[in-house]
Amino acid sequence: MKRLFHLLAVLSLALGFAFSAPAQSTPYPSANLPKLYEDFLVKINAIPIYDNHAHPGYADDSDVDAMAAPPEESNVLRLRDDNPEFATAAKALFGYPYDDFKPEHAKWLADRKKAAEKSGDSAYFNGILDKLNVETCLANRAFMAPYLDSKRFHWVFFGDSFFYPFDNRDQTASTARYKKQMNVDALPANLAGYEDFVRSTMADNQKRGGVAVKFEAAYFRTLYFTDPAREKADAIYLKYHSGGVPSAEDYRLFQDYIFRVMVDQAGKLKLPMHFHTAVGIGDYFSLRQGNVLNLENVVRDARYKNTTFVLVHGGWPYEREAALLTAVKNVYLDTSFQSELLYPSQLKPVLKQLLTLYPDKMMYGSDAFPFNDALGAEESFWIAAHTTRTALAGALAELVSEHAISEDKAMELARLYLHDNAAKLYGGAK
């Protein structure tokens, strides 16, 4: 009898493990991985995308970005013209009849886009979104273009110009265009007046359709913003508002102060703040200064709990640090640029980790950008969407095959990342 009880106990324990096995995650996928991937890809392709970050427009539109690419910049392998994926994208979008971008072939594509630009019809870029099942796109642009449908493309304006009210002969940003917009001929006589100018311009841009404010500050300075006393900023403003070139130290201190004014105003306007937080174009970009962790003192500041911060490009190559910063309730990130820089097999492990940390804070982004007359934002949109959907299907298939999550949970995470998180953040959740 004693041996019988022992046998029953062992059998019960074994059965217990057997029944619990599906809920026990494993480090290796099961044999069902390929089928899971194919099934998920079909479902993921049907999810409409909410693109958190892009630069839609034609190649000769100077308002596509607030900053021009440096001449003869070094391009990573995947973003060079000889990447055959670009020809595949052009075939899918336009029926491009060639397999390369030789000048005589690229002219076919450039002529098509020039004709679309000349027509000025907003249906053109709407059609690109439709072909890729993109519902809404946030357009990071200096100013919006009439050929972009405001119902589909929502404006994200730039805030860096407010950092350079004084002589800034060594920088490209200035307040000139915003002064013209606000009918201001000269800088206000004191700091209080300049603060009012900044706040009123931000509010006016929101009324013009702006849904967020973007900073490319990482290209020009460190993302670490100190918290200087107003008296110091006031003295600098009084000294230089009528002329003269501030020292680098004075300019940096003034920027740190006015940045805090903008964070406060963004919170009052419920206007999310977007930050470039990844490696940048050009060989001069400082990885150390642009490290996303430089923003930690700001996003964790209790004074700004009502301000939403979005880490554009997800901090790559510091994407894990960026993802962990989203533990702060008002911090989000997107994976824009990564979706073009990285191949699907490289983006897959990134998404696999991000979506198992704070999945309600992760958002899709393309960073679509027109490279030249032939290779435009259109192909860039395609590359980003294709890369992300396939990488996402692979990441979720692995998680399910490893018994980490259920198939239902996988599709829930896919919808959050591709659409719902951004839609909720900007007020368009369905």
C-alpha positions in Angstrom: 0.0 0.0 0.0 2.8 2.4 0.9 4.4 1.7 -2.5 1.1 2.4 -4.2 0.7 5.8 -2.5 4.3 6.6 -3.5 3.5 5.6 -7.1 0.3 7.7 -7.2 2.2 10.7 -5.7 4.9 10.5 -8.4 2.3 10.1 -11.1 0.3 13.0 -9.8 3.4 15.2 -9.8 4.3 14.1 -13.3 0.8 14.9 -14.6 1.0 18.2 -12.8 4.1 19.1 -14.8 2.6 17.8 -18.0 -0.5 20.0 -17.6 1.5 23.1 -16.6 4.0 22.7 -19.4 2.2 25.0 -21.9 2.3 27.8 -19.3 6.0 27.3 -18.6 8.2 29.4 -20.9 11.2 27.8 -22.5 14.4 29.2 -24.0 13.8 27.5 -27.4 10.9 27.6 -29.8 8.8 24.6 -30.7 8.3 22.9 -34.0 5.2 25.1 -34.7 7.3 28.3 -35.1 7.1 28.5 -39.0 3.3 28.1 -39.0 2.9 30.6 -36.2 5.0 33.1 -38.1 2.9 32.7 -41.3 -0.4 32.9 -39.4 0.7 36.0 -37.5 2.0 37.8 -40.6 -1.4 37.6 -42.2 -3.1 39.0 -39.2 -0.5 41.7 -38.6 -0.7 42.8 -42.2 -4.4 43.5 -41.6 -3.8 45.8 -38.6 -3.9 49.5 -39.7 -0.7 51.4 -38.7 -0.5 54.6 -36.8 2.9 56.0 -37.8 4.4 58.0 -34.9 7.3 59.6 -36.8 7.9 60.4 -40.5 9.1 63.2 -42.8 6.6 62.9 -45.7 7.1 65.1 -48.8 9.0 65.5 -52.1 12.8 65.7 -52.3 12.9 69.4 -53.2 10.5 70.4 -50.4 12.8 72.3 -47.9 10.2 72.0 -45.2 10.4 68.2 -45.0 12.9 68.6 -42.1 14.2 71.5 -40.1 17.8 70.3 -40.7 19.5 69.4 -43.9 21.6 66.3 -44.3 25.3 67.0 -44.4 26.9 66.8 -47.9 28.5 63.4 -48.7 27.2 61.8 -45.6 28.0 58.2 -45.0 25.1 55.9 -45.5 24.7 52.5 -43.8 24.5 49.5 -46.1 20.8 49.2 -46.2 20.1 52.9 -47.0 22.3 53.0 -50.1 20.7 53.2 -53.5 22.0 49.8 -54.6 19.8 48.0 -51.9 17.6 45.8 -54.1 14.7 46.2 -51.6 14.2 49.8 -52.9 13.5 48.4 -56.4 11.1 45.9 -54.8 9.3 48.8 -53.0 9.0 50.8 -56.2 7.6 47.8 -58.0 5.0 47.3 -55.3 4.0 50.9 -55.1 4.3 52.0 -58.8 4.8 49.0 -61.0 8.5 50.1 -61.5 9.7 48.1 -64.5 13.4 47.8 -63.5 15.4 45.9 -61.0 17.9 48.6 -60.2 18.3 52.4 -59.8 20.7 53.1 -62.7 20.3 56.8 -63.7 18.4 56.0 -66.9 16.0 53.7 -65.0 15.6 56.0 -61.9 14.4 58.7 -64.3 11.2 56.7 -64.8 10.4 57.0 -61.1 11.6 60.6 -60.7 9.4 61.7 -63.6 6.4 60.0 -62.0 7.0 61.8 -58.7 7.6 65.2 -60.4 4.2 64.9 -62.1 2.5 64.1 -58.8 4.2 67.1 -57.1 3.2 69.4 -60.0 -0.4 68.3 -59.6 -0.4 69.1 -55.9 -3.1 66.5 -55.3 -3.3 65.2 -51.7 -4.6 61.9 -53.1 -1.1 61.0 -54.0 0.4 60.5 -50.5 -3.0 59.3 -49.2 -2.7 56.5 -51.8 0.8 55.6 -50.5 -0.7 55.2 -47.0 -3.6 53.2 -48.4 -1.3 50.7 -50.2 0.6 50.1 -46.9 -2.4 50.0 -44.7 -1.3 53.1 -42.8 -4.2 54.9 -41.2 -2.5 58.0 -39.7 1.0 59.5 -40.0 2.6 62.1 -37.8 4.5 64.5 -40.2 7.7 65.9 -38.6 8.1 69.0 -40.8 9.2 72.6 -40.4 5.8 73.5 -41.8 3.0 71.5 -43.4 2.5 71.3 -47.1 -0.9 71.7 -48.9 -0.3 68.4 -50.8 -0.6 66.5 -47.5 -4.1 65.7 -46.3 -4.4 67.0 -42.7 -6.9 64.3 -42.0 -4.2 61.6 -42.5 -1.0 63.6 -41.8 -0.8 65.4 -38.5 1.8 68.0 -37.9 4.7 67.7 -35.4 6.5 71.1 -35.4 10.1 71.7 -34.3 11.1 73.4 -31.0 14.8 73.8 -31.5 14.5 77.2 -33.1 13.6 78.7 -29.7 17.1 77.7 -28.5 18.8 80.2 -30.8 17.4 83.7 -30.4 20.8 85.4 -30.5 23.5 85.5 -33.1 24.1 81.9 -34.0 26.3 82.0 -37.1 27.6 78.5 -36.4 24.1 76.9 -36.2 21.3 76.4 -38.8 18.4 76.9 -36.4 17.0 80.3 -35.6 13.7 82.0 -34.5 13.3 83.9 -37.8 10.4 81.9 -39.3 8.5 81.8 -36.0 9.0 85.6 -35.6 7.5 86.1 -39.1 4.6 83.7 -38.2 3.9 85.7 -35.0 4.4 89.1 -36.7 7.4 89.9 -34.4 10.0 92.2 -36.0 12.6 92.0 -33.3 13.3 90.1 -30.1 11.4 91.3 -27.1 13.3 93.7 -24.8 13.5 91.3 -21.8 13.4 87.6 -20.9 9.8 87.7 -19.8 8.8 88.9 -23.3 10.8 86.2 -24.9 9.1 83.6 -22.7 5.7 84.9 -23.8 6.8 84.7 -27.4 7.8 81.0 -27.0 4.6 80.1 -25.2 2.3 81.9 -27.6 4.1 80.4 -30.7 3.7 76.9 -29.2 0.0 77.6 -28.6 -0.4 79.0 -32.1 1.2 76.0 -33.7 -1.1 73.8 -31.8 -4.1 75.8 -33.2 -2.6 75.3 -36.7 -2.8 71.6 -36.3 0.3 70.7 -34.3 -0.1 67.6 -32.3 3.4 67.5 -30.8 6.7 69.4 -30.7 9.9 67.8 -31.9 13.5 68.4 -30.8 16.6 67.5 -32.9 18.8 69.0 -30.1 20.9 65.9 -30.0 22.5 67.0 -33.3 23.7 70.3 -31.8 24.3 69.8 -28.1 24.0 67.3 -25.3 20.5 66.0 -24.3 21.4 66.7 -20.7 19.5 69.9 -19.7 20.5 71.5 -16.4 18.1 73.6 -14.3 19.6 77.1 -14.1 18.2 79.9 -12.1 16.1 82.4 -14.0 18.4 85.3 -12.9 21.3 83.8 -14.9 19.2 83.3 -18.0 17.8 86.9 -17.6 21.3 88.4 -17.5 22.4 86.5 -20.6 19.3 87.6 -22.5 19.8 91.3 -21.5 23.4 91.1 -22.7 22.8 89.5 -26.1 19.3 90.2 -27.3 20.4 93.3 -29.2 23.6 91.8 -30.6 26.8 90.0 -29.9 27.7 86.4 -29.9 27.3 84.5 -26.6 29.9 82.1 -25.4 29.1 78.4 -25.8 28.7 78.2 -22.0 26.2 81.2 -22.0 24.3 79.8 -24.9 24.0 76.4 -23.3 22.8 77.8 -20.0 20.2 80.0 -21.7 19.0 76.9 -23.7 18.7 74.9 -20.6 16.5 77.6 -19.0 14.2 78.1 -22.0 13.9 74.4 -22.5 12.3 74.2 -19.0 9.9 76.9 -20.0 8.9 74.8 -23.0 8.4 71.6 -21.0 6.1 73.5 -18.6 4.1 75.0 -21.5 3.9 71.6 -23.3 2.3 70.2 -20.2 -0.2 73.0 -20.0 -1.1 72.5 -23.6 -1.2 68.7 -23.4 1.3 68.8 -26.2 3.7 65.7 -26.3 7.4 66.5 -26.6 9.3 64.3 -29.1 13.1 63.9 -28.9 15.6 62.5 -31.4 17.2 59.7 -29.3 19.3 57.6 -31.6 22.5 57.7 -33.7 22.2 60.5 -36.2 23.2 61.1 -39.8 26.7 62.6 -40.5 30.0 61.6 -39.1 30.0 64.4 -36.5 27.0 63.1 -34.5 28.0 62.5 -30.8 26.7 59.2 -29.4 27.7 60.3 -25.9 25.8 63.6 -26.1 22.8 62.0 -27.8 22.5 59.1 -25.3 18.9 58.8 -24.2 19.9 58.6 -20.5 20.9 62.2 -20.6 17.1 63.0 -20.5 16.5 61.0 -17.3 16.7 64.0 -15.0 14.0 65.7 -17.0 11.5 62.9 -17.5 11.7 61.9 -13.9 11.2 65.5 -12.7 8.0 65.6 -10.6 7.3 69.1 -11.9 6.6 67.7 -15.4 4.3 64.8 -14.5 1.7 66.4 -16.8 4.1 66.5 -19.8 4.3 63.6 -22.1 7.7 62.6 -23.5 8.3 60.5 -26.6 11.7 59.0 -27.3 11.8 59.0 -31.1 13.9 56.2 -32.6 13.7 54.4 -29.3 17.2 55.5 -28.2 19.0 53.0 -30.6 21.7 51.7 -30.0 20.6 52.3 -26.4 17.1 50.9 -27.0 17.1 48.9 -23.8 17.9 52.0 -21.7 15.2 53.9 -23.6 12.6 51.1 -23.0 13.3 51.1 -19.3 12.8 54.8 -19.1 9.2 54.2 -20.2 8.6 52.8 -16.7 7.9 56.5 -16.0 4.2 56.9 -16.6 4.4 59.8 -19.0 7.3 58.4 -21.2 6.8 56.6 -24.5 9.0 55.5 -27.3 8.8 54.6 -31.0 11.0 52.4 -33.2 11.3 54.8 -36.2 14.6 54.7 -38.1 15.3 51.3 -36.7 12.7 50.0 -39.1 14.9 51.2 -42.0 18.4 50.8 -40.6 17.9 47.2 -39.4 16.9 44.2 -41.5 13.9 42.2 -40.2 16.2 39.6 -38.6 17.9 42.4 -36.7 14.8 44.2 -35.6 13.1 41.0 -34.5 15.0 40.6 -31.2 14.6 44.3 -30.5 10.8 44.1 -30.7 10.8 40.8 -28.8 12.4 42.5 -25.9 10.6 45.9 -26.1 7.1 44.2 -26.2 7.8 42.1 -23.1 8.8 45.2 -21.0 6.2 47.9 -21.2 4.1 47.0 -24.2 1.6 49.8 -23.5 4.4 52.4 -24.2 5.9 51.1 -27.5 4.8 52.6 -30.8 5.5 52.1 -34.5 7.4 54.7 -36.5 8.8 54.7 -40.0 11.0 57.8 -40.2 10.2 57.8 -43.9 12.2 60.5 -45.7 12.8 61.5 -49.3 16.5 60.7 -50.2 16.4 62.0 -53.8 14.1 62.7 -56.7 13.7 59.0 -57.5 14.2 57.3 -54.2 11.6 59.1 -52.0 9.6 58.9 -48.8 7.3 56.5 -50.6 9.9 53.7 -50.8 11.0 54.6 -47.3 7.5 54.1 -46.0 7.4 50.7 -47.7 10.7 49.5 -46.3 9.8 50.5 -42.8 6.3 48.9 -42.9 7.6 45.6 -44.5 10.5 45.4 -42.0 8.4 46.0 -39.0 5.5 43.7 -39.9 7.8 40.8 -40.7 10.0 41.4 -37.7 7.0 41.7 -35.4 5.4 38.5 -36.7 8.7 36.7 -36.1 9.1 38.1 -32.6 5.6 37.2 -31.5 5.8 33.8 -33.1 8.9 33.0 -31.1 7.3 34.2 -27.9 4.2 32.0 -28.4 6.3 29.0 -29.5 8.4 29.4 -26.4 5.2 29.4 -24.3 5.9 32.9 -23.0 2.5 34.3 -24.1 -0.7 33.1 -25.7 -1.7 33.7 -29.4 -4.4 36.1 -28.2 -1.9 38.1 -26.1 0.5 38.2 -29.1 -2.2 39.8 -31.3 -3.1 42.2 -28.5 0.6 43.3 -28.3 0.7 43.7 -32.1 -2.4 46.0 -32.1 -1.0 48.1 -29.2 2.3 48.6 -30.9 1.2 49.2 -34.5 -1.8 51.4 -33.7 -3.6 51.6 -30.4 -0.9 53.1 -28.2 -0.3 56.0 -30.5 -4.0 56.5 -31.3 -4.8 56.7 -27.6 -1.9 59.1 -26.9 -3.0 61.6 -29.6 -6.7 61.2 -29.0 -7.8 59.1 -31.9 -8.3 55.7 -30.3 -11.0 53.5 -31.9 
